Amino acid sequence: MDIKGYSTKELKDLSEKIRDRILEVVSKNGGHLSSSLGATDIILAMHKAFDVNKDPFIYDVSHQAYAHKLINNRWDSFETLRSFEGLSGFTKPKESEKDYFIAGHSSTSISVAVGAAKAIALKGEDRVPVALIGDGSMSSGMVYEAMNELGHLKLPVVIIINDNEMSIAKPIGAISNYLSKHMAGRFYQKLKHTVDDLLDGHDSMKYLAKRFEESLKLITPGMLFEELGLDYIGPINGHNIKEMVEVFETAKKLGKPVVVHAQTTKGKGYKIAEGLHEHWHGVGPFDVDTGESKKSSGSKSATAIFSDALLDLAKKDEKVVGITAAMPSGTGLSSLMDEMPDRFWDVAIAEQHAVTSAAALAKEGLKPFVAIYSTFLQRGFDQIIHDVAIDNLPVIFAIDRGGIVGEDGETHQGTFDISYLRLIPNMVIFAPRDEATLIDAVSFAANLNKPCAFRYPRGAFVPHKEVKSSGFQLGKAELLKEEDSEILLVGYGNGASKALKVAEELEKNDKKVSVLDLRFVKPIDKQSILSLAKKKTKWYIISDSVGIGGVKSGILEVLSEEGISVEIHSFELPDEFLVHGNTSLIEDSLGISTEKIVNKILE
């Protein structure tokens, strides 16, 4: 829809309709609620002041961009949000040409804007990149790398900081405190409002007053950005559409890099979710009237199991400490931070810092657990090599969301961790298959005294008939079912649980099946592999990770060294970025659901 001709009243009315639509769909489908509600007015003002048909609209993380989707020809299809083969929960250029860039991880927007501004300048075009970034994303070093160059180049870019005093959890760090408190001090606000009243209706004088205002660097927020070479305007009310449109139009005309600081309320328009409530950042289906979740409790999640196990261990071992990067609730560390705030830390959106600081903790004789999603650990890859592995420091990476995560899609699937960690010397890589072995994994990792990583899925493990754990032994696999059979299922992590489930179904079809829980992909159990290779069996690999550099690759490396040939079929993930949607539907489409695996083997 074209809102260029809308009056302020029409924009306010549209804002209410958009919030109602977001609430209606997210309450059914789940999604990022409070961030999208809070950013709705800013996004409307952006579309009024800028031209989405030519100006790059760049959303940091882009989980707040639901209003953008609704404005840009997806009102009816919004019903399919985050559903398999439906709309993505993030911006996605394949979905619409109005989505300039794909996003899902934080703090990339200003770098994208700088790159776009360079290209626009080279082509001599009249376009202005506009980047919307949350105050939480400002804790990442990549933001300042980008602003540092932008301040040098002086290219026209408008950066809008959506300051809702909240990233996902509570704000962390001096920068967030500076933005959220000192920028909006009582003296500053009183001065600003007095000047605004005096100069009402005099736009040219307002701009000169704004320049004077920014010169008062000890009491205004301009200091941080001005020192980087960027102009600053604000704070402004991020829910006053008229004021924002005026400010955005002024910023656009300046022809230089400008930071606009807008203060908003997260969850705006839905009273239950308004304010600093981490719970409402990302939600499953819920009842709009009560705010109560519609999701059944089901089996205990792997995250909850890990959290309980680590808390128990920390109570017994004072050397155990933990780090998370802005995801305390998502990784299960929030309860440990509450109980032991001097030993468990949220370092904000700073994965690289999380890894390197953990290396120093290990150097000092502590046992640091870095609890992090698989997709976000990618951001600390260099630090894992340079700061942890080279010195062989015993940092423990507890990798949450290993495997298919479902509705968040390409940017969040935890499919690459096995492959990118296997190539690093000194790393020990293993995985539990269920609740009992995850508890064992926490204790084993704490006492290993080597850099290590273990992964577990989002939600619960695949249910199966429990097989008692024999405990972890470094580099040792575990034969869970041994039969004189033609079929060997080799599972890893949650894949071992699925292998047991597949074996149950195959046995119903009178098939004799052996099941090996590989447990370690590094060091891999060469002895067990070579011993099993002597039997005339077909091997089927089951693991929720990509095949390239994955479990099958590791097994074939062992067999190749010995010149042994075995018929191996892999049910690992294909060489592609997986779409969003219900996990079971994704697995079924890839032919790796339990039913599809059973049928394939029977064929």
MODADA-V88813 format. One record per backbone hydrogen bond with DSSP energy under -0.5 kcal/mol. CO is the residue of the C=O (numbers start at 0). NH is the residue of the N-H. Records with the same first field share a line. If there is no record, write none. Layout:
# MODADA-V88813
CO = NH / NH
This chain:
# MODADA-V88813
0 = 2
2 = 5
6 = 10
7 = 11
8 = 12
9 = 13
10 = 14
11 = 15
12 = 16
13 = 17
14 = 18
15 = 19
16 = 20
17 = 21
18 = 22
19 = 23
20 = 24
21 = 25
22 = 26
24 = 27 / 28
25 = 29
26 = 285
30 = 32 / 282
32 = 36
33 = 37 / 266
34 = 38
35 = 39
36 = 39
38 = 42
39 = 43
40 = 44
41 = 45
42 = 46
43 = 47
44 = 48
45 = 49
49 = 51
50 = 53 / 54
55 = 57 / 129
56 = 58 / 99
57 = 59 / 131
59 = 61
61 = 64
63 = 66
64 = 68
65 = 69
66 = 70
67 = 71
68 = 73
70 = 72
73 = 77
75 = 78
76 = 79
77 = 80
79 = 82
82 = 85
86 = 81
90 = 102
91 = 94 / 95
95 = 98
97 = 99
104 = 60 / 103
107 = 111
108 = 112
109 = 113
110 = 114
111 = 115
112 = 116
113 = 117
114 = 118
115 = 119
116 = 120
117 = 121
118 = 122
119 = 123 / 124
120 = 123
124 = 126
128 = 157
129 = 57
130 = 132 / 159
131 = 59
132 = 161
133 = 136 / 137
134 = 137
135 = 138
136 = 139
139 = 142 / 143
140 = 143 / 144
141 = 145
142 = 146
143 = 147
144 = 148
145 = 149
146 = 150
147 = 151
148 = 152
149 = 153
154 = 156
155 = 128
156 = 158 / 257
157 = 130 / 159
158 = 160 / 259
159 = 132 / 161
160 = 162 / 261
161 = 134 / 163
162 = 263
164 = 170
168 = 166
172 = 176
173 = 177
174 = 178
175 = 179
176 = 180 / 181
177 = 182
180 = 183
181 = 184
184 = 188
185 = 189
186 = 190
187 = 191
188 = 192
189 = 193
190 = 194
191 = 195
192 = 196
193 = 197
194 = 198
196 = 199
198 = 201
200 = 202
201 = 205
202 = 206
203 = 207
204 = 208
205 = 209
206 = 210
207 = 211
208 = 212
209 = 213
210 = 214
211 = 214 / 215
212 = 215
214 = 216
215 = 218 / 219
219 = 222
220 = 223 / 224
221 = 225
222 = 226
224 = 227 / 229
225 = 228
230 = 258
232 = 260
235 = 237 / 262
236 = 239
238 = 240
239 = 243
240 = 244
241 = 245
242 = 246
243 = 247
244 = 248
245 = 249
246 = 250
247 = 251
248 = 252
249 = 253
250 = 253
251 = 254
256 = 230
257 = 158 / 259
258 = 232 / 260
259 = 160 / 261
260 = 234 / 235
261 = 162
262 = 237
263 = 265
264 = 267
265 = 274
266 = 269
269 = 272 / 273
270 = 273
274 = 276
275 = 277
276 = 279
277 = 280 / 281
279 = 33
280 = 32
282 = 30
284 = 293 / 294
285 = 287
286 = 290
291 = 286
300 = 304
301 = 305
302 = 306
303 = 307
304 = 308
305 = 309
306 = 310
307 = 311
308 = 312
309 = 313
310 = 314
311 = 315
312 = 315 / 316
315 = 317
316 = 319
318 = 366
320 = 368
321 = 344
322 = 370
323 = 325 / 346
326 = 330
327 = 331 / 332 / 333
328 = 331
332 = 336
333 = 337
334 = 338
335 = 339
339 = 342 / 343
342 = 321
344 = 323 / 346
347 = 349
349 = 353
350 = 354
351 = 355
352 = 356
353 = 357
354 = 358
355 = 359
356 = 360
357 = 361
358 = 362
359 = 363
360 = 365
361 = 364
365 = 367
366 = 320
367 = 369 / 395
368 = 322 / 370
369 = 371 / 397
371 = 399
372 = 376
373 = 377
375 = 378
376 = 379
377 = 380
379 = 383
380 = 384
381 = 385
382 = 386 / 387
383 = 388
384 = 389
387 = 392
388 = 391
392 = 394
394 = 396 / 451
395 = 369 / 397
396 = 398 / 453
397 = 371 / 399
398 = 455
399 = 373
402 = 413
404 = 406
405 = 408
408 = 411 / 412
412 = 414
413 = 402
414 = 545
415 = 419
416 = 420
417 = 421
418 = 422
420 = 423
422 = 424
423 = 426
427 = 452
428 = 520 / 521
429 = 454
430 = 492
433 = 437
434 = 438
435 = 439
436 = 440
437 = 441
438 = 442
439 = 443
440 = 444
441 = 445
442 = 446
443 = 446
444 = 447 / 448
450 = 427
451 = 396
452 = 429
453 = 398
454 = 431
455 = 401
458 = 301
472 = 475
477 = 479 / 516
480 = 482 / 514
482 = 484
485 = 537
486 = 513
487 = 489 / 539
488 = 490 / 515
489 = 541
490 = 517
491 = 494
492 = 495 / 496
493 = 497
494 = 498
495 = 499
496 = 500
497 = 501
498 = 502
499 = 503
500 = 504
501 = 505
502 = 506
503 = 507
504 = 508
505 = 508 / 510
506 = 509
510 = 512
511 = 485 / 486
513 = 488
514 = 479 / 480 / 516
515 = 490 / 517
516 = 477
517 = 519
518 = 430
519 = 524
521 = 428
522 = 521
523 = 525
524 = 528
525 = 529
526 = 530
527 = 531
528 = 532
529 = 533
530 = 533
531 = 534
534 = 536
537 = 487
538 = 568
539 = 489
540 = 570
541 = 491
542 = 544
544 = 572
546 = 549 / 552
549 = 553
550 = 554
551 = 555
552 = 556
553 = 557
554 = 558
555 = 559
556 = 560
557 = 561
558 = 563
559 = 562
565 = 567
566 = 538
568 = 540
572 = 546
573 = 575
575 = 577
579 = 84
581 = 585
582 = 586
583 = 587
584 = 588
585 = 589
586 = 590 / 591 / 592
587 = 590
592 = 596
593 = 597
594 = 598
595 = 599
596 = 600
597 = 601
598 = 602
